[in-house]
């Protein structure tokens, strides 16, 4: 009788742990743009002040890259991100910054997954890293 009782307790314990919900990693924070996918490769972003604020509780993202703002809403669950709905200001910032912003916005629209690695937030399209953000 005791072995059967122990077996049932173990089985119930395994079943209960299998039903636990997978929790998403918390994305909330302030980040800087470290790298982004451009012309077929992941390139470092240097000498440009960037600020990306993510609020996972309110499902919002606010980005300052160059002289424009990009903001929008998102939903993140189990390392997946629903397509970002973005709006942006469209001032001319000069050729280099305009290109940086356009590439960033294009990459951001493609993001469907994320992965937190230490202080980096990698934003991916399937398995391809499009944007690397570094937590401040």
Beta strands, then each sheet from edge to edge (+ up, - down):
strand 1: 29-38
strand 2: 41-44
strand 3: 50-55
strand 4: 60-65
strand 5: 68-73
strand 6: 76-77
strand 7: 80-81
strand 8: 85-88
strand 9: 113-117
strand 10: 120-125
strand 11: 128-135
sheet 1: 2+ 1- 3+ 4- 5+ 8-
sheet 2: 2+ 1- 11+ 10- 9+
sheet 3: 6+ 7-
end
